[in-house]
Amino acid sequence: MRELSSKEIECVNGGGVVTDAIWSAVYAVVDFPSRSAGKFIGDKIGGAIGSIVAAPINWIYSLFNK
């Protein structure tokens, strides 16, 4: 069995133009919502962790600044 040349591979893949266009469209449709959801969830988790860390620090700070 011989290896295919790049020209033969392009013929099999359709030059890659159609599949590249399809994958670009799929990526655009999936990427934005997943990034938005990830940012939203990350902001919520980060805010919760920040609140947990800040609470004792704020309490200690309030003891010395009355």
N, CA, C and O atoms as a Tripos MOL2 file, in Angstrom:
@<TRIPOS>MOLECULE
protein
  264   263    66     0     0
PROTEIN
NO_CHARGES

@<TRIPOS>ATOM
      1 N           0.8490   -1.1800    0.0000 N.3       1 MET1
      2 CA          0.0000    0.0000    0.0000 C.3       1 MET1
      3 C           0.8930    1.2400    0.0000 C.2       1 MET1
      4 O           1.8070    1.3520    0.8160 O.2       1 MET1
      5 N           0.6280    2.1530   -0.9030 N.am      2 ARG2
      6 CA          1.4740    3.3340   -1.0090 C.3       2 ARG2
      7 C           0.8410    4.5210   -0.2860 C.2       2 ARG2
      8 O          -0.3590    4.5380   -0.0140 O.2       2 ARG2
      9 N           1.6740    5.5070    0.0150 N.am      3 GLU3
     10 CA          1.1740    6.7300    0.6270 C.3       3 GLU3
     11 C           0.5430    7.6130   -0.4380 C.2       3 GLU3
     12 O           0.9800    7.6250   -1.5890 O.2       3 GLU3
     13 N          -0.4800    8.3440   -0.0480 N.am      4 LEU4
     14 CA         -1.1280    9.2610   -0.9770 C.3       4 LEU4
     15 C          -0.3250   10.5520   -1.0700 C.2       4 LEU4
     16 O           0.2450   11.0190   -0.0840 O.2       4 LEU4
     17 N          -0.2900   11.1090   -2.2520 N.am      5 SER5
     18 CA          0.3650   12.4060   -2.4170 C.3       5 SER5
     19 C          -0.5650   13.4930   -1.8910 C.2       5 SER5
     20 O          -1.7550   13.2540   -1.6870 O.2       5 SER5
     21 N          -0.0250   14.6730   -1.6740 N.am      6 SER6
     22 CA         -0.8510   15.7660   -1.1670 C.3       6 SER6
     23 C          -1.9540   16.1270   -2.1550 C.2       6 SER6
     24 O          -3.0440   16.5330   -1.7520 O.2       6 SER6
     25 N          -1.6750   15.9800   -3.4430 N.am      7 LYS7
     26 CA         -2.6870   16.2500   -4.4740 C.3       7 LYS7
     27 C          -3.8460   15.2580   -4.3470 C.2       7 LYS7
     28 O          -5.0110   15.6440   -4.4420 O.2       7 LYS7
     29 N          -3.5220   13.9820   -4.1310 N.am      8 GLU8
     30 CA         -4.5620   12.9640   -3.9750 C.3       8 GLU8
     31 C          -5.3610   13.1830   -2.6870 C.2       8 GLU8
     32 O          -6.5740   12.9740   -2.6580 O.2       8 GLU8
     33 N          -4.6830   13.5960   -1.6480 N.am      9 ILE9
     34 CA         -5.3690   13.8610   -0.3800 C.3       9 ILE9
     35 C          -6.3400   15.0210   -0.5450 C.2       9 ILE9
     36 O          -7.4520   14.9810   -0.0190 O.2       9 ILE9
     37 N          -5.9240   16.0570   -1.2750 N.am     10 GLU10
     38 CA         -6.8110   17.1910   -1.5220 C.3      10 GLU10
     39 C          -8.0530   16.7700   -2.2970 C.2      10 GLU10
     40 O          -9.1480   17.2700   -2.0380 O.2      10 GLU10
     41 N          -7.8870   15.8580   -3.2400 N.am     11 CYS11
     42 CA         -9.0460   15.3600   -3.9960 C.3      11 CYS11
     43 C         -10.0100   14.6240   -3.0750 C.2      11 CYS11
     44 O         -11.2250   14.7900   -3.1850 O.2      11 CYS11
     45 N          -9.4750   13.8140   -2.1690 N.am     12 VAL12
     46 CA        -10.3190   13.0640   -1.2380 C.3      12 VAL12
     47 C         -11.0270   14.0220   -0.2850 C.2      12 VAL12
     48 O         -12.2100   13.8510    0.0070 O.2      12 VAL12
     49 N         -10.3050   15.0250    0.1950 N.am     13 ASN13
     50 CA        -10.8620   15.9670    1.1680 C.3      13 ASN13
     51 C         -11.6770   17.0790    0.5270 C.2      13 ASN13
     52 O         -12.2540   17.9020    1.2380 O.2      13 ASN13
     53 N         -11.7380   17.1220   -0.7660 N.am     14 GLY14
     54 CA        -12.4320   18.2190   -1.4260 C.3      14 GLY14
     55 C         -11.6810   19.5210   -1.2760 C.2      14 GLY14
     56 O         -12.2800   20.5960   -1.2480 O.2      14 GLY14
     57 N         -10.3810   19.4230   -1.1800 N.am     15 GLY15
     58 CA         -9.5720   20.6220   -1.0030 C.3      15 GLY15
     59 C          -9.6510   21.1740    0.4030 C.2      15 GLY15
     60 O          -8.9510   22.1310    0.7350 O.2      15 GLY15
     61 N         -10.4880   20.5900    1.2240 N.am     16 GLY16
     62 CA        -10.6300   21.0490    2.5990 C.3      16 GLY16
     63 C         -11.4500   22.3170    2.7370 C.2      16 GLY16
     64 O         -11.7280   22.7460    3.8570 O.2      16 GLY16
     65 N         -11.8430   22.9240    1.6360 N.am     17 VAL17
     66 CA        -12.5610   24.1960    1.6920 C.3      17 VAL17
     67 C         -13.9460   24.0210    2.3060 C.2      17 VAL17
     68 O         -14.3510   24.7920    3.1760 O.2      17 VAL17
     69 N         -14.6620   23.0060    1.8480 N.am     18 VAL18
     70 CA        -16.0260   22.7950    2.3370 C.3      18 VAL18
     71 C         -16.0070   22.3960    3.8020 C.2      18 VAL18
     72 O         -16.7520   22.9510    4.6100 O.2      18 VAL18
     73 N         -15.1580   21.4380    4.1490 N.am     19 THR19
     74 CA        -15.1130   20.9980    5.5470 C.3      19 THR19
     75 C         -14.6040   22.1110    6.4480 C.2      19 THR19
     76 O         -15.0790   22.2520    7.5750 O.2      19 THR19
     77 N         -13.6450   22.9060    5.9760 N.am     20 ASP20
     78 CA        -13.1740   24.0390    6.7780 C.3      20 ASP20
     79 C         -14.3040   25.0300    7.0230 C.2      20 ASP20
     80 O         -14.4500   25.5450    8.1310 O.2      20 ASP20
     81 N         -15.0990   25.2970    5.9990 N.am     21 ALA21
     82 CA        -16.2220   26.2290    6.1460 C.3      21 ALA21
     83 C         -17.2540   25.6830    7.1230 C.2      21 ALA21
     84 O         -17.7930   26.4220    7.9470 O.2      21 ALA21
     85 N         -17.5260   24.3830    7.0250 N.am     22 ILE22
     86 CA        -18.5020   23.7650    7.9360 C.3      22 ILE22
     87 C         -18.0010   23.8390    9.3710 C.2      22 ILE22
     88 O         -18.7460   24.2240   10.2720 O.2      22 ILE22
     89 N         -16.7370   23.4720    9.5870 N.am     23 TRP23
     90 CA        -16.1950   23.4940   10.9420 C.3      23 TRP23
     91 C         -16.0910   24.9090   11.4880 C.2      23 TRP23
     92 O         -16.2660   25.1220   12.6880 O.2      23 TRP23
     93 N         -15.8110   25.8710   10.6290 N.am     24 SER24
     94 CA        -15.7860   27.2700   11.0730 C.3      24 SER24
     95 C         -17.1700   27.7070   11.5340 C.2      24 SER24
     96 O         -17.3030   28.3980   12.5440 O.2      24 SER24
     97 N         -18.2020   27.3050   10.7930 N.am     25 ALA25
     98 CA        -19.5750   27.6460   11.1780 C.3      25 ALA25
     99 C         -19.9630   26.9630   12.4830 C.2      25 ALA25
    100 O         -20.5560   27.5890   13.3610 O.2      25 ALA25
    101 N         -19.6300   25.6840   12.6130 N.am     26 VAL26
    102 CA        -19.9340   24.9510   13.8510 C.3      26 VAL26
    103 C         -19.2090   25.5910   15.0250 C.2      26 VAL26
    104 O         -19.7880   25.7720   16.0960 O.2      26 VAL26
    105 N         -17.9520   25.9310   14.8250 N.am     27 TYR27
    106 CA        -17.1540   26.5610   15.8780 C.3      27 TYR27
    107 C         -17.7790   27.8910   16.2940 C.2      27 TYR27
    108 O         -17.8810   28.1820   17.4850 O.2      27 TYR27
    109 N         -18.1960   28.6960   15.3200 N.am     28 ALA28
    110 CA        -18.7980   29.9940   15.6300 C.3      28 ALA28
    111 C         -20.1050   29.8360   16.3990 C.2      28 ALA28
    112 O         -20.3850   30.6090   17.3150 O.2      28 ALA28
    113 N         -20.9070   28.8360   16.0310 N.am     29 VAL29
    114 CA        -22.1970   28.6230   16.6940 C.3      29 VAL29
    115 C         -22.0040   28.1050   18.1130 C.2      29 VAL29
    116 O         -22.7450   28.4910   19.0170 O.2      29 VAL29
    117 N         -21.0250   27.2430   18.3190 N.am     30 VAL30
    118 CA        -20.8190   26.6120   19.6240 C.3      30 VAL30
    119 C         -19.9270   27.4590   20.5240 C.2      30 VAL30
    120 O         -20.1340   27.4980   21.7370 O.2      30 VAL30
    121 N         -18.9500   28.1310   19.9520 N.am     31 ASP31
    122 CA        -17.9310   28.8130   20.7430 C.3      31 ASP31
    123 C         -18.4920   29.9740   21.5550 C.2      31 ASP31
    124 O         -18.2290   30.0630   22.7540 O.2      31 ASP31
    125 N         -19.2530   30.8590   20.9340 N.am     32 PHE32
    126 CA        -19.7280   32.0500   21.6490 C.3      32 PHE32
    127 C         -20.6090   31.7020   22.8460 C.2      32 PHE32
    128 O         -20.3690   32.2130   23.9400 O.2      32 PHE32
    129 N         -21.6280   30.8450   22.6730 N.am     33 PRO33
    130 CA        -22.4440   30.5040   23.8470 C.3      33 PRO33
    131 C         -21.6490   29.8090   24.9530 C.2      33 PRO33
    132 O         -21.8690   30.0650   26.1370 O.2      33 PRO33
    133 N         -20.7210   28.9260   24.5590 N.am     34 SER34
    134 CA        -19.9580   28.2220   25.5900 C.3      34 SER34
    135 C         -19.0130   29.1760   26.3100 C.2      34 SER34
    136 O         -18.8220   29.0560   27.5200 O.2      34 SER34
    137 N         -18.4230   30.1170   25.5870 N.am     35 ARG35
    138 CA        -17.5760   31.1210   26.2470 C.3      35 ARG35
    139 C         -18.4030   32.0070   27.1670 C.2      35 ARG35
    140 O         -17.9790   32.3230   28.2790 O.2      35 ARG35
    141 N         -19.5780   32.4060   26.7060 N.am     36 SER36
    142 CA        -20.4430   33.2620   27.5240 C.3      36 SER36
    143 C         -20.8780   32.5350   28.7910 C.2      36 SER36
    144 O         -20.8440   33.1040   29.8820 O.2      36 SER36
    145 N         -21.2870   31.2820   28.6430 N.am     37 ALA37
    146 CA        -21.6980   30.4950   29.8100 C.3      37 ALA37
    147 C         -20.5230   30.2890   30.7530 C.2      37 ALA37
    148 O         -20.6710   30.3920   31.9710 O.2      37 ALA37
    149 N         -19.3570   29.9970   30.1900 N.am     38 GLY38
    150 CA        -18.1690   29.8070   31.0220 C.3      38 GLY38
    151 C         -17.7960   31.0690   31.7740 C.2      38 GLY38
    152 O         -17.4180   31.0060   32.9440 O.2      38 GLY38
    153 N         -17.8980   32.2070   31.1200 N.am     39 LYS39
    154 CA        -17.5880   33.4810   31.7730 C.3      39 LYS39
    155 C         -18.5840   33.7520   32.8890 C.2      39 LYS39
    156 O         -18.1950   34.1600   33.9830 O.2      39 LYS39
    157 N         -19.8670   33.5290   32.6230 N.am     40 PHE40
    158 CA        -20.9070   33.7670   33.6270 C.3      40 PHE40
    159 C         -20.6890   32.8840   34.8510 C.2      40 PHE40
    160 O         -20.7130   33.3640   35.9840 O.2      40 PHE40
    161 N         -20.4760   31.5900   34.6130 N.am     41 ILE41
    162 CA        -20.2750   30.6500   35.7230 C.3      41 ILE41
    163 C         -18.9830   30.9740   36.4700 C.2      41 ILE41
    164 O         -18.9360   30.9340   37.6990 O.2      41 ILE41
    165 N         -17.9310   31.2970   35.7050 N.am     42 GLY42
    166 CA        -16.6630   31.6600   36.3390 C.3      42 GLY42
    167 C         -16.7940   32.9010   37.2020 C.2      42 GLY42
    168 O         -16.2190   32.9670   38.2880 O.2      42 GLY42
    169 N         -17.5480   33.8900   36.7240 N.am     43 ASP43
    170 CA        -17.7690   35.1050   37.5170 C.3      43 ASP43
    171 C         -18.5140   34.7890   38.8050 C.2      43 ASP43
    172 O         -18.1870   35.3240   39.8640 O.2      43 ASP43
    173 N         -19.5210   33.9160   38.7140 N.am     44 LYS44
    174 CA        -20.3020   33.5590   39.9080 C.3      44 LYS44
    175 C         -19.4430   32.7920   40.9190 C.2      44 LYS44
    176 O         -19.4890   33.0720   42.1170 O.2      44 LYS44
    177 N         -18.6640   31.8280   40.4340 N.am     45 ILE45
    178 CA        -17.8010   31.0520   41.3320 C.3      45 ILE45
    179 C         -16.7370   31.9560   41.9450 C.2      45 ILE45
    180 O         -16.4650   31.8910   43.1440 O.2      45 ILE45
    181 N         -16.1400   32.8000   41.1050 N.am     46 GLY46
    182 CA        -15.1260   33.7300   41.6080 C.3      46 GLY46
    183 C         -15.6970   34.6900   42.6350 C.2      46 GLY46
    184 O         -15.0430   35.0010   43.6300 O.2      46 GLY46
    185 N         -16.9150   35.1610   42.3990 N.am     47 GLY47
    186 CA        -17.5570   36.0560   43.3600 C.3      47 GLY47
    187 C         -17.8360   35.3610   44.6780 C.2      47 GLY47
    188 O         -17.6660   35.9530   45.7430 O.2      47 GLY47
    189 N         -18.2650   34.1030   44.6140 N.am     48 ALA48
    190 CA        -18.5420   33.3440   45.8380 C.3      48 ALA48
    191 C         -17.2620   33.1060   46.6290 C.2      48 ALA48
    192 O         -17.2420   33.2730   47.8490 O.2      48 ALA48
    193 N         -16.2000   32.7170   45.9400 N.am     49 ILE49
    194 CA        -14.9200   32.4910   46.6250 C.3      49 ILE49
    195 C         -14.4050   33.7960   47.2090 C.2      49 ILE49
    196 O         -13.9020   33.8250   48.3320 O.2      49 ILE49
    197 N         -14.5300   34.8750   46.4450 N.am     50 GLY50
    198 CA        -14.1010   36.1850   46.9430 C.3      50 GLY50
    199 C         -14.8640   36.6010   48.1830 C.2      50 GLY50
    200 O         -14.2820   37.1720   49.1050 O.2      50 GLY50
    201 N         -16.1600   36.3240   48.2210 N.am     51 SER51
    202 CA        -16.9700   36.6590   49.3950 C.3      51 SER51
    203 C         -16.5390   35.8520   50.6080 C.2      51 SER51
    204 O         -16.4620   36.3770   51.7180 O.2      51 SER51
    205 N         -16.2570   34.5750   50.3920 N.am     52 ILE52
    206 CA        -15.8200   33.7090   51.4990 C.3      52 ILE52
    207 C         -14.4860   34.1870   52.0540 C.2      52 ILE52
    208 O         -14.2870   34.2100   53.2690 O.2      52 ILE52
    209 N         -13.5750   34.5670   51.1710 N.am     53 VAL53
    210 CA        -12.2570   35.0360   51.6120 C.3      53 VAL53
    211 C         -12.3690   36.4130   52.2590 C.2      53 VAL53
    212 O         -11.6910   36.6880   53.2490 O.2      53 VAL53
    213 N         -13.2120   37.2720   51.7140 N.am     54 ALA54
    214 CA        -13.3020   38.6470   52.1980 C.3      54 ALA54
    215 C         -14.0190   38.7660   53.5370 C.2      54 ALA54
    216 O         -13.7230   39.6800   54.3060 O.2      54 ALA54
    217 N         -14.9520   37.8700   53.8330 N.am     55 ALA55
    218 CA        -15.7560   37.9900   55.0520 C.3      55 ALA55
    219 C         -14.8950   38.0400   56.3180 C.2      55 ALA55
    220 O         -15.0570   38.9700   57.1080 O.2      55 ALA55
    221 N         -13.9930   37.0890   56.5440 N.am     56 PRO56
    222 CA        -13.1930   37.1780   57.7740 C.3      56 PRO56
    223 C         -12.2410   38.3720   57.7700 C.2      56 PRO56
    224 O         -11.9720   38.9550   58.8200 O.2      56 PRO56
    225 N         -11.7380   38.7330   56.6090 N.am     57 ILE57
    226 CA        -10.8300   39.8860   56.5300 C.3      57 ILE57
    227 C         -11.5920   41.1610   56.8760 C.2      57 ILE57
    228 O         -11.0840   42.0090   57.6100 O.2      57 ILE57
    229 N         -12.7900   41.2980   56.3570 N.am     58 ASN58
    230 CA        -13.6120   42.4710   56.6780 C.3      58 ASN58
    231 C         -13.9800   42.5000   58.1560 C.2      58 ASN58
    232 O         -14.0180   43.5680   58.7680 O.2      58 ASN58
    233 N         -14.2510   41.3290   58.7300 N.am     59 TRP59
    234 CA        -14.5940   41.2610   60.1520 C.3      59 TRP59
    235 C         -13.4080   41.7030   61.0070 C.2      59 TRP59
    236 O         -13.5730   42.4980   61.9320 O.2      59 TRP59
    237 N         -12.2120   41.1920   60.7040 N.am     60 ILE60
    238 CA        -11.0030   41.5830   61.4490 C.3      60 ILE60
    239 C         -10.7460   43.0750   61.2770 C.2      60 ILE60
    240 O         -10.4040   43.7640   62.2380 O.2      60 ILE60
    241 N         -10.9070   43.5660   60.0760 N.am     61 TYR61
    242 CA        -10.7090   44.9880   59.7960 C.3      61 TYR61
    243 C         -11.6830   45.8330   60.6140 C.2      61 TYR61
    244 O         -11.3140   46.8930   61.1200 O.2      61 TYR61
    245 N         -12.9310   45.3630   60.7440 N.am     62 SER62
    246 CA        -13.9370   46.1320   61.4840 C.3      62 SER62
    247 C         -13.6320   46.1700   62.9810 C.2      62 SER62
    248 O         -14.0240   47.1180   63.6610 O.2      62 SER62
    249 N         -12.9420   45.1630   63.5010 N.am     63 LEU63
    250 CA        -12.5890   45.1550   64.9210 C.3      63 LEU63
    251 C         -11.6320   46.2860   65.2650 C.2      63 LEU63
    252 O         -11.7180   46.8690   66.3460 O.2      63 LEU63
    253 N         -10.7210   46.5970   64.3520 N.am     64 PHE64
    254 CA         -9.6890   47.5930   64.6220 C.3      64 PHE64
    255 C         -10.0660   48.9920   64.1520 C.2      64 PHE64
    256 O          -9.3500   49.9500   64.4420 O.2      64 PHE64
    257 N         -11.1580   49.1240   63.4440 N.am     65 ASN65
    258 CA        -11.5440   50.4320   62.9180 C.3      65 ASN65
    259 C         -12.9460   50.8120   63.3740 C.2      65 ASN65
    260 O         -13.8670   50.9640   62.5720 O.2      65 ASN65
    261 N         -13.0760   50.9580   64.6740 N.am     66 LYS66
    262 CA        -14.3850   51.3530   65.2160 C.3      66 LYS66
    263 C         -14.3870   52.8240   65.5280 C.2      66 LYS66
    264 O         -15.3960   53.3540   65.9930 O.2      66 LYS66
@<TRIPOS>BOND
     1     1     2 1
     2     2     3 1
     3     3     4 2
     4     3     5 am
     5     5     6 1
     6     6     7 1
     7     7     8 2
     8     7     9 am
     9     9    10 1
    10    10    11 1
    11    11    12 2
    12    11    13 am
    13    13    14 1
    14    14    15 1
    15    15    16 2
    16    15    17 am
    17    17    18 1
    18    18    19 1
    19    19    20 2
    20    19    21 am
    21    21    22 1
    22    22    23 1
    23    23    24 2
    24    23    25 am
    25    25    26 1
    26    26    27 1
    27    27    28 2
    28    27    29 am
    29    29    30 1
    30    30    31 1
    31    31    32 2
    32    31    33 am
    33    33    34 1
    34    34    35 1
    35    35    36 2
    36    35    37 am
    37    37    38 1
    38    38    39 1
    39    39    40 2
    40    39    41 am
    41    41    42 1
    42    42    43 1
    43    43    44 2
    44    43    45 am
    45    45    46 1
    46    46    47 1
    47    47    48 2
    48    47    49 am
    49    49    50 1
    50    50    51 1
    51    51    52 2
    52    51    53 am
    53    53    54 1
    54    54    55 1
    55    55    56 2
    56    55    57 am
    57    57    58 1
    58    58    59 1
    59    59    60 2
    60    59    61 am
    61    61    62 1
    62    62    63 1
    63    63    64 2
    64    63    65 am
    65    65    66 1
    66    66    67 1
    67    67    68 2
    68    67    69 am
    69    69    70 1
    70    70    71 1
    71    71    72 2
    72    71    73 am
    73    73    74 1
    74    74    75 1
    75    75    76 2
    76    75    77 am
    77    77    78 1
    78    78    79 1
    79    79    80 2
    80    79    81 am
    81    81    82 1
    82    82    83 1
    83    83    84 2
    84    83    85 am
    85    85    86 1
    86    86    87 1
    87    87    88 2
    88    87    89 am
    89    89    90 1
    90    90    91 1
    91    91    92 2
    92    91    93 am
    93    93    94 1
    94    94    95 1
    95    95    96 2
    96    95    97 am
    97    97    98 1
    98    98    99 1
    99    99   100 2
   100    99   101 am
   101   101   102 1
   102   102   103 1
   103   103   104 2
   104   103   105 am
   105   105   106 1
   106   106   107 1
   107   107   108 2
   108   107   109 am
   109   109   110 1
   110   110   111 1
   111   111   112 2
   112   111   113 am
   113   113   114 1
   114   114   115 1
   115   115   116 2
   116   115   117 am
   117   117   118 1
   118   118   119 1
   119   119   120 2
   120   119   121 am
   121   121   122 1
   122   122   123 1
   123   123   124 2
   124   123   125 am
   125   125   126 1
   126   126   127 1
   127   127   128 2
   128   127   129 am
   129   129   130 1
   130   130   131 1
   131   131   132 2
   132   131   133 am
   133   133   134 1
   134   134   135 1
   135   135   136 2
   136   135   137 am
   137   137   138 1
   138   138   139 1
   139   139   140 2
   140   139   141 am
   141   141   142 1
   142   142   143 1
   143   143   144 2
   144   143   145 am
   145   145   146 1
   146   146   147 1
   147   147   148 2
   148   147   149 am
   149   149   150 1
   150   150   151 1
   151   151   152 2
   152   151   153 am
   153   153   154 1
   154   154   155 1
   155   155   156 2
   156   155   157 am
   157   157   158 1
   158   158   159 1
   159   159   160 2
   160   159   161 am
   161   161   162 1
   162   162   163 1
   163   163   164 2
   164   163   165 am
   165   165   166 1
   166   166   167 1
   167   167   168 2
   168   167   169 am
   169   169   170 1
   170   170   171 1
   171   171   172 2
   172   171   173 am
   173   173   174 1
   174   174   175 1
   175   175   176 2
   176   175   177 am
   177   177   178 1
   178   178   179 1
   179   179   180 2
   180   179   181 am
   181   181   182 1
   182   182   183 1
   183   183   184 2
   184   183   185 am
   185   185   186 1
   186   186   187 1
   187   187   188 2
   188   187   189 am
   189   189   190 1
   190   190   191 1
   191   191   192 2
   192   191   193 am
   193   193   194 1
   194   194   195 1
   195   195   196 2
   196   195   197 am
   197   197   198 1
   198   198   199 1
   199   199   200 2
   200   199   201 am
   201   201   202 1
   202   202   203 1
   203   203   204 2
   204   203   205 am
   205   205   206 1
   206   206   207 1
   207   207   208 2
   208   207   209 am
   209   209   210 1
   210   210   211 1
   211   211   212 2
   212   211   213 am
   213   213   214 1
   214   214   215 1
   215   215   216 2
   216   215   217 am
   217   217   218 1
   218   218   219 1
   219   219   220 2
   220   219   221 am
   221   221   222 1
   222   222   223 1
   223   223   224 2
   224   223   225 am
   225   225   226 1
   226   226   227 1
   227   227   228 2
   228   227   229 am
   229   229   230 1
   230   230   231 1
   231   231   232 2
   232   231   233 am
   233   233   234 1
   234   234   235 1
   235   235   236 2
   236   235   237 am
   237   237   238 1
   238   238   239 1
   239   239   240 2
   240   239   241 am
   241   241   242 1
   242   242   243 1
   243   243   244 2
   244   243   245 am
   245   245   246 1
   246   246   247 1
   247   247   248 2
   248   247   249 am
   249   249   250 1
   250   250   251 1
   251   251   252 2
   252   251   253 am
   253   253   254 1
   254   254   255 1
   255   255   256 2
   256   255   257 am
   257   257   258 1
   258   258   259 1
   259   259   260 2
   260   259   261 am
   261   261   262 1
   262   262   263 1
   263   263   264 2
@<TRIPOS>SUBSTRUCTURE
     1 MET1         2 RESIDUE 1 A MET
     2 ARG2         6 RESIDUE 1 A ARG
     3 GLU3        10 RESIDUE 1 A GLU
     4 LEU4        14 RESIDUE 1 A LEU
     5 SER5        18 RESIDUE 1 A SER
     6 SER6        22 RESIDUE 1 A SER
     7 LYS7        26 RESIDUE 1 A LYS
     8 GLU8        30 RESIDUE 1 A GLU
     9 ILE9        34 RESIDUE 1 A ILE
    10 GLU10       38 RESIDUE 1 A GLU
    11 CYS11       42 RESIDUE 1 A CYS
    12 VAL12       46 RESIDUE 1 A VAL
    13 ASN13       50 RESIDUE 1 A ASN
    14 GLY14       54 RESIDUE 1 A GLY
    15 GLY15       58 RESIDUE 1 A GLY
    16 GLY16       62 RESIDUE 1 A GLY
    17 VAL17       66 RESIDUE 1 A VAL
    18 VAL18       70 RESIDUE 1 A VAL
    19 THR19       74 RESIDUE 1 A THR
    20 ASP20       78 RESIDUE 1 A ASP
    21 ALA21       82 RESIDUE 1 A ALA
    22 ILE22       86 RESIDUE 1 A ILE
    23 TRP23       90 RESIDUE 1 A TRP
    24 SER24       94 RESIDUE 1 A SER
    25 ALA25       98 RESIDUE 1 A ALA
    26 VAL26      102 RESIDUE 1 A VAL
    27 TYR27      106 RESIDUE 1 A TYR
    28 ALA28      110 RESIDUE 1 A ALA
    29 VAL29      114 RESIDUE 1 A VAL
    30 VAL30      118 RESIDUE 1 A VAL
    31 ASP31      122 RESIDUE 1 A ASP
    32 PHE32      126 RESIDUE 1 A PHE
    33 PRO33      130 RESIDUE 1 A PRO
    34 SER34      134 RESIDUE 1 A SER
    35 ARG35      138 RESIDUE 1 A ARG
    36 SER36      142 RESIDUE 1 A SER
    37 ALA37      146 RESIDUE 1 A ALA
    38 GLY38      150 RESIDUE 1 A GLY
    39 LYS39      154 RESIDUE 1 A LYS
    40 PHE40      158 RESIDUE 1 A PHE
    41 ILE41      162 RESIDUE 1 A ILE
    42 GLY42      166 RESIDUE 1 A GLY
    43 ASP43      170 RESIDUE 1 A ASP
    44 LYS44      174 RESIDUE 1 A LYS
    45 ILE45      178 RESIDUE 1 A ILE
    46 GLY46      182 RESIDUE 1 A GLY
    47 GLY47      186 RESIDUE 1 A GLY
    48 ALA48      190 RESIDUE 1 A ALA
    49 ILE49      194 RESIDUE 1 A ILE
    50 GLY50      198 RESIDUE 1 A GLY
    51 SER51      202 RESIDUE 1 A SER
    52 ILE52      206 RESIDUE 1 A ILE
    53 VAL53      210 RESIDUE 1 A VAL
    54 ALA54      214 RESIDUE 1 A ALA
    55 ALA55      218 RESIDUE 1 A ALA
    56 PRO56      222 RESIDUE 1 A PRO
    57 ILE57      226 RESIDUE 1 A ILE
    58 ASN58      230 RESIDUE 1 A ASN
    59 TRP59      234 RESIDUE 1 A TRP
    60 ILE60      238 RESIDUE 1 A ILE
    61 TYR61      242 RESIDUE 1 A TYR
    62 SER62      246 RESIDUE 1 A SER
    63 LEU63      250 RESIDUE 1 A LEU
    64 PHE64      254 RESIDUE 1 A PHE
    65 ASN65      258 RESIDUE 1 A ASN
    66 LYS66      262 RESIDUE 1 A LYS
